[in-house]
Each structure stands twice: as structure tokens, then as C-alpha cells.
């Protein structure tokens, strides 16, 4: 779940913000911020059903279509995750043409995380991070926020894969 505050935005350099969320939970707070703001896009892959129970409907929502949900059924792995991002979420973000990207980096969709039934790997987190870094030809500011991950040993490795992909971009 995310809590969004865009009170200090926009600035002359940052008018349009994309919040990209790969945490296992739907970011209902971030989605609420995007609901009526045409300058905020919220794109999410998340397990459904799962707490908090929002984001169950696939596709676009919000007054301006600024919410793009790709719910993944329990047991989803690399193929489903990458397909959701490659076919739906990343094209929506590129079409939106943000000035900055915020990543809600939740690693609780990892196969070894006790909280979810998704089957992602460190390689999946590195892949989506590298793909996000390509948006705007690699020239956009990216702010990544740790959201979740409850297997502490696995979390360390997932975060390292994510940060390495940001550095290598």
C-alpha cells in the first residue's frame, strides 16, 4: 500500500509523474492520488486477490485513465510479470511521457517471500528496473522507494539486483 503526497509538485522541471509499483500489494494510496490528477500515472503489477483488496480489475481506471492495473493471480512468475510490464504497463508509461519516475520497489513478490504466492526472482527485479531506466531514453530522474520484502536474506539480494540495475543503466 502506498501513501502519495504530491503537494510540492509540480515544479518547472517536473510536471508529469509516473509511479511504477511492483510490490505484491496494490498501492491504493498511490492509486487514489492518480485518480483525479491528469499529471500522475500509477502503473501497478500486484497479486490479486491480496491485501488490501484493491486493484482487482485489470486495465485503466481513474477520472483521466491515470491508473493502470495488471493484477497477477497467485502462482504468477516471470512470464506473467514480464508480460504485464512489457505489453501493458511500460507502453502506458511511455505514452504518458513522464518527467520523473517513482518506483514503489516491493520485493515481496519474490518466490522465497513468505507473504505472497508470486514466484518472482532477483532477475525479474533487475529486468524491470533496467526497463524502467530506459524510459525517456534514460534521461529521467528515477526515485526508488523500498516498499516490502519479508524474507530478510532474500530482500538483501533483491535490493542489490535492483540497485545494480539502476547503476548500470
Phi and psi restraints in degrees (value plus and minus 20) as a CYANA .aco file:
   2 UNK   PHI    -135.0   -95.0
   2 UNK   PSI     135.0   175.0
   3 UNK   PHI    -143.1  -103.1
   3 UNK   PSI     101.9   141.9
   4 UNK   PHI    -128.6   -88.6
   4 UNK   PSI     116.6   156.6
   5 UNK   PHI    -157.0  -117.0
   5 UNK   PSI      93.2   133.2
   6 UNK   PHI    -132.6   -92.6
   6 UNK   PSI       6.5    46.5
   7 UNK   PHI     -81.0   -41.0
   7 UNK   PSI     -47.3    -7.3
   8 UNK   PHI    -111.9   -71.9
   8 UNK   PSI     -21.6    18.4
   9 UNK   PHI    -130.4   -90.4
   9 UNK   PSI     137.8   177.8
  10 UNK   PHI    -103.4   -63.4
  10 UNK   PSI     146.5   186.5
  11 UNK   PHI    -138.6   -98.6
  11 UNK   PSI     150.1   190.1
  12 UNK   PHI     -77.9   -37.9
  12 UNK   PSI     -51.0   -11.0
  13 UNK   PHI    -108.3   -68.3
  13 UNK   PSI     -45.0    -5.0
  14 UNK   PHI    -146.4  -106.4
  14 UNK   PSI      83.6   123.6
  15 UNK   PHI    -124.8   -84.8
  15 UNK   PSI     -58.3   -18.3
  16 UNK   PHI    -138.0   -98.0
  16 UNK   PSI     108.5   148.5
  17 UNK   PHI    -140.7  -100.7
  17 UNK   PSI     114.8   154.8
  18 UNK   PHI    -132.2   -92.2
  18 UNK   PSI     108.5   148.5
  19 UNK   PHI    -126.8   -86.8
  19 UNK   PSI      96.7   136.7
  20 UNK   PHI    -130.5   -90.5
  20 UNK   PSI     105.9   145.9
  21 UNK   PHI    -146.3  -106.3
  21 UNK   PSI      96.8   136.8
  22 UNK   PHI    -136.6   -96.6
  22 UNK   PSI      -1.1    38.9
  23 UNK   PHI     -84.8   -44.8
  23 UNK   PSI     132.8   172.8
  24 UNK   PHI     -86.5   -46.5
  24 UNK   PSI     -44.0    -4.0
  25 UNK   PHI    -116.6   -76.6
  25 UNK   PSI     124.4   164.4
  26 UNK   PHI     -89.0   -49.0
  26 UNK   PSI     115.9   155.9
  27 UNK   PHI    -106.3   -66.3
  27 UNK   PSI      60.2   100.2
  28 UNK   PHI     -83.0   -43.0
  28 UNK   PSI     -50.8   -10.8
  29 UNK   PHI     -89.6   -49.6
  29 UNK   PSI     -62.8   -22.8
  30 UNK   PHI     -85.3   -45.3
  30 UNK   PSI     -60.8   -20.8
  31 UNK   PHI     -82.5   -42.5
  31 UNK   PSI     -58.5   -18.5
  32 UNK   PHI     -82.3   -42.3
  32 UNK   PSI     -57.1   -17.1
  33 UNK   PHI     -86.7   -46.7
  33 UNK   PSI     -55.4   -15.4
  34 UNK   PHI    -101.5   -61.5
  34 UNK   PSI     -34.8     5.2
  35 UNK   PHI     -73.7   -33.7
  35 UNK   PSI     -65.5   -25.5
  36 UNK   PHI    -139.5   -99.5
  36 UNK   PSI     -17.9    22.1
  37 UNK   PHI    -120.3   -80.3
  37 UNK   PSI      91.9   131.9
  38 UNK   PHI     -88.6   -48.6
  38 UNK   PSI     -30.1     9.9
  39 UNK   PHI    -119.9   -79.9
  39 UNK   PSI     -10.9    29.1
  40 UNK   PHI    -146.1  -106.1
  40 UNK   PSI     108.2   148.2
  41 UNK   PHI    -134.5   -94.5
  41 UNK   PSI     112.0   152.0
  42 UNK   PHI    -136.3   -96.3
  42 UNK   PSI      98.8   138.8
  43 UNK   PHI    -140.3  -100.3
  43 UNK   PSI     105.5   145.5
  44 UNK   PHI    -158.9  -118.9
  44 UNK   PSI     113.7   153.7
  45 UNK   PHI    -129.2   -89.2
  45 UNK   PSI     116.9   156.9
  46 UNK   PHI    -181.1  -141.1
  46 UNK   PSI     137.3   177.3
  47 UNK   PHI     -95.4   -55.4
  47 UNK   PSI     117.8   157.8
  48 UNK   PHI    -164.8  -124.8
  48 UNK   PSI     107.3   147.3
  49 UNK   PHI     -98.9   -58.9
  49 UNK   PSI     128.4   168.4
  50 UNK   PHI    -191.7  -151.7
  50 UNK   PSI     137.2   177.2
  51 UNK   PHI     -77.5   -37.5
  51 UNK   PSI     117.8   157.8
  52 UNK   PHI    -113.5   -73.5
  52 UNK   PSI     -10.5    29.5
  53 UNK   PHI      71.0   111.0
  53 UNK   PSI     -17.6    22.4
  54 UNK   PHI    -117.4   -77.4
  54 UNK   PSI     147.8   187.8
  55 UNK   PHI      55.2    95.2
  55 UNK   PSI       0.6    40.6
  56 UNK   PHI     -92.9   -52.9
  56 UNK   PSI     -47.0    -7.0
  57 UNK   PHI    -107.6   -67.6
  57 UNK   PSI     105.9   145.9
  58 UNK   PHI     -93.8   -53.8
  58 UNK   PSI     129.6   169.6
  59 UNK   PHI      90.3   130.3
  59 UNK   PSI    -179.7  -139.7
  60 UNK   PHI    -114.8   -74.8
  60 UNK   PSI     128.8   168.8
  61 UNK   PHI    -166.7  -126.7
  61 UNK   PSI     155.9   195.9
  62 UNK   PHI      76.7   116.7
  62 UNK   PSI     139.0   179.0
  63 UNK   PHI     -78.0   -38.0
  63 UNK   PSI     -54.4   -14.4
  64 UNK   PHI    -134.4   -94.4
  64 UNK   PSI      -5.5    34.5
  65 UNK   PHI      50.6    90.6
  65 UNK   PSI       5.3    45.3
  66 UNK   PHI    -105.5   -65.5
  66 UNK   PSI     -12.8    27.2
  67 UNK   PHI    -138.1   -98.1
  67 UNK   PSI     106.1   146.1
  68 UNK   PHI    -144.9  -104.9
  68 UNK   PSI      93.3   133.3
  69 UNK   PHI    -129.5   -89.5
  69 UNK   PSI     115.3   155.3
  70 UNK   PHI    -147.1  -107.1
  70 UNK   PSI      63.1   103.1
  71 UNK   PHI     -88.7   -48.7
  71 UNK   PSI     118.1   158.1
  72 UNK   PHI    -131.6   -91.6
  72 UNK   PSI     112.5   152.5
  73 UNK   PHI     -91.1   -51.1
  73 UNK   PSI     134.8   174.8
  74 UNK   PHI     -71.8   -31.8
  74 UNK   PSI     121.3   161.3
  75 UNK   PHI      72.1   112.1
  75 UNK   PSI     -24.7    15.3
  76 UNK   PHI     -84.3   -44.3
  76 UNK   PSI     123.7   163.7
  77 UNK   PHI    -147.8  -107.8
  77 UNK   PSI    -172.1  -132.1
  78 UNK   PHI     -74.7   -34.7
  78 UNK   PSI     -67.7   -27.7
  79 UNK   PHI     -79.8   -39.8
  79 UNK   PSI     -67.5   -27.5
  80 UNK   PHI     -88.5   -48.5
  80 UNK   PSI     -63.1   -23.1
  81 UNK   PHI     -81.4   -41.4
  81 UNK   PSI     -71.9   -31.9
  82 UNK   PHI     -85.9   -45.9
  82 UNK   PSI     -56.6   -16.6
  83 UNK   PHI     -82.9   -42.9
  83 UNK   PSI     -64.1   -24.1
  84 UNK   PHI     -79.2   -39.2
  84 UNK   PSI     -64.8   -24.8
  85 UNK   PHI     -92.6   -52.6
  85 UNK   PSI     -64.4   -24.4
  86 UNK   PHI     -87.4   -47.4
  86 UNK   PSI     -61.9   -21.9
  87 UNK   PHI    -111.2   -71.2
  87 UNK   PSI     -47.3    -7.3
  88 UNK   PHI    -142.4  -102.4
  88 UNK   PSI     -78.1   -38.1
  89 UNK   PHI     -92.3   -52.3
  89 UNK   PSI     -70.6   -30.6
  90 UNK   PHI     -82.7   -42.7
  90 UNK   PSI     -62.8   -22.8
  91 UNK   PHI     -80.1   -40.1
  91 UNK   PSI     -56.8   -16.8
  92 UNK   PHI     -84.9   -44.9
  92 UNK   PSI     -60.7   -20.7
  93 UNK   PHI     -86.1   -46.1
  93 UNK   PSI     -65.5   -25.5
  94 UNK   PHI     -82.3   -42.3
  94 UNK   PSI     -60.7   -20.7
  95 UNK   PHI     -84.3   -44.3
  95 UNK   PSI     -55.6   -15.6
  96 UNK   PHI     -87.7   -47.7
  96 UNK   PSI     -49.4    -9.4
  97 UNK   PHI      36.7    76.7
  97 UNK   PSI      44.6    84.6
  98 UNK   PHI     -91.2   -51.2
  98 UNK   PSI     140.0   180.0
  99 UNK   PHI    -112.7   -72.7
  99 UNK   PSI     -38.0     2.0
 100 UNK   PHI    -174.9  -134.9
 100 UNK   PSI     133.6   173.6
 101 UNK   PHI    -144.2  -104.2
 101 UNK   PSI     110.5   150.5
 102 UNK   PHI    -128.0   -88.0
 102 UNK   PSI     111.7   151.7
 103 UNK   PHI    -128.2   -88.2
 103 UNK   PSI     102.2   142.2
 104 UNK   PHI    -108.5   -68.5
 104 UNK   PSI      71.3   111.3
 105 UNK   PHI    -109.3   -69.3
 105 UNK   PSI      68.8   108.8
 106 UNK   PHI    -121.8   -81.8
 106 UNK   PSI     109.5   149.5
 107 UNK   PHI    -127.1   -87.1
 107 UNK   PSI      -2.1    37.9
 108 UNK   PHI    -101.8   -61.8
 108 UNK   PSI     -19.4    20.6
 109 UNK   PHI    -109.3   -69.3
 109 UNK   PSI     -14.1    25.9
 110 UNK   PHI     -87.3   -47.3
 110 UNK   PSI     125.5   165.5
 111 UNK   PHI     -77.4   -37.4
 111 UNK   PSI     -48.9    -8.9
 112 UNK   PHI    -117.4   -77.4
 112 UNK   PSI     -12.2    27.8
 113 UNK   PHI    -104.1   -64.1
 113 UNK   PSI     114.0   154.0
 114 UNK   PHI     -95.5   -55.5
 114 UNK   PSI     -29.7    10.3
 115 UNK   PHI    -111.2   -71.2
 115 UNK   PSI     -37.1     2.9
 116 UNK   PHI    -150.2  -110.2
 116 UNK   PSI     154.0   194.0
 117 UNK   PHI    -132.3   -92.3
 117 UNK   PSI      -8.9    31.1
 118 UNK   PHI     -97.9   -57.9
 118 UNK   PSI     141.7   181.7
 119 UNK   PHI    -146.1  -106.1
 119 UNK   PSI      25.6    65.6
 120 UNK   PHI    -102.2   -62.2
 120 UNK   PSI     143.4   183.4
 121 UNK   PHI    -145.5  -105.5
 121 UNK   PSI     150.9   190.9
 122 UNK   PHI     -77.2   -37.2
 122 UNK   PSI     -56.8   -16.8
 123 UNK   PHI     -82.3   -42.3
 123 UNK   PSI     -54.5   -14.5
 124 UNK   PHI     -86.8   -46.8
 124 UNK   PSI     -61.3   -21.3
 125 UNK   PHI     -87.4   -47.4
 125 UNK   PSI     -59.4   -19.4
 126 UNK   PHI     -84.3   -44.3
 126 UNK   PSI     -61.5   -21.5
 127 UNK   PHI     -82.0   -42.0
 127 UNK   PSI     -70.4   -30.4
 128 UNK   PHI     -85.9   -45.9
 128 UNK   PSI     -55.2   -15.2
 129 UNK   PHI     -84.0   -44.0
 129 UNK   PSI     -64.5   -24.5
 130 UNK   PHI     -83.4   -43.4
 130 UNK   PSI     -59.6   -19.6
 131 UNK   PHI     -84.9   -44.9
 131 UNK   PSI     -62.4   -22.4
 132 UNK   PHI     -83.0   -43.0
 132 UNK   PSI     -60.1   -20.1
 133 UNK   PHI     -83.7   -43.7
 133 UNK   PSI     -40.4    -0.4
 134 UNK   PHI     -99.3   -59.3
 134 UNK   PSI     -36.6     3.4
 135 UNK   PHI     -81.2   -41.2
 135 UNK   PSI     117.0   157.0
 136 UNK   PHI      46.5    86.5
 136 UNK   PSI       9.8    49.8
 137 UNK   PHI      37.8    77.8
 137 UNK   PSI       9.8    49.8
 138 UNK   PHI      57.9    97.9
 138 UNK   PSI     -10.0    30.0
 139 UNK   PHI    -121.6   -81.6
 139 UNK   PSI     -19.5    20.5
 140 UNK   PHI    -106.5   -66.5
 140 UNK   PSI     124.7   164.7
 141 UNK   PHI     -86.6   -46.6
 141 UNK   PSI     117.3   157.3
 142 UNK   PHI    -143.0  -103.0
 142 UNK   PSI     106.1   146.1
 143 UNK   PHI    -135.7   -95.7
 143 UNK   PSI      99.8   139.8
 144 UNK   PHI    -131.2   -91.2
 144 UNK   PSI     111.3   151.3
 145 UNK   PHI    -141.6  -101.6
 145 UNK   PSI     107.0   147.0
 146 UNK   PHI     -89.3   -49.3
 146 UNK   PSI     104.7   144.7
 147 UNK   PHI    -128.2   -88.2
 147 UNK   PSI     -59.0   -19.0
 148 UNK   PHI    -189.8  -149.8
 148 UNK   PSI     150.0   190.0
 149 UNK   PHI     126.6   166.6
 149 UNK   PSI      98.4   138.4
 150 UNK   PHI    -137.7   -97.7
 150 UNK   PSI     -17.0    23.0
 151 UNK   PHI    -122.6   -82.6
 151 UNK   PSI      81.2   121.2
 152 UNK   PHI     -79.2   -39.2
 152 UNK   PSI     -61.7   -21.7
 153 UNK   PHI     -84.2   -44.2
 153 UNK   PSI     -63.0   -23.0
 154 UNK   PHI     -90.8   -50.8
 154 UNK   PSI     -57.5   -17.5
 155 UNK   PHI     -77.0   -37.0
 155 UNK   PSI     -64.2   -24.2
 156 UNK   PHI     -76.1   -36.1
 156 UNK   PSI     -65.3   -25.3
 157 UNK   PHI     -91.0   -51.0
 157 UNK   PSI     -58.2   -18.2
 158 UNK   PHI     -85.8   -45.8
 158 UNK   PSI     -63.6   -23.6
 159 UNK   PHI     -83.4   -43.4
 159 UNK   PSI     -61.4   -21.4
 160 UNK   PHI     -81.6   -41.6
 160 UNK   PSI     -61.2   -21.2
 161 UNK   PHI     -83.5   -43.5
 161 UNK   PSI     -60.9   -20.9
 162 UNK   PHI     -84.1   -44.1
 162 UNK   PSI     -70.2   -30.2
 163 UNK   PHI     -85.6   -45.6
 163 UNK   PSI     -60.5   -20.5
 164 UNK   PHI     -80.2   -40.2
 164 UNK   PSI     -61.8   -21.8
 165 UNK   PHI     -84.8   -44.8
 165 UNK   PSI     -56.1   -16.1
 166 UNK   PHI     -85.5   -45.5
 166 UNK   PSI     -64.2   -24.2
 167 UNK   PHI     -85.1   -45.1
 167 UNK   PSI     -62.7   -22.7
 168 UNK   PHI     -91.1   -51.1
 168 UNK   PSI     -38.5     1.5
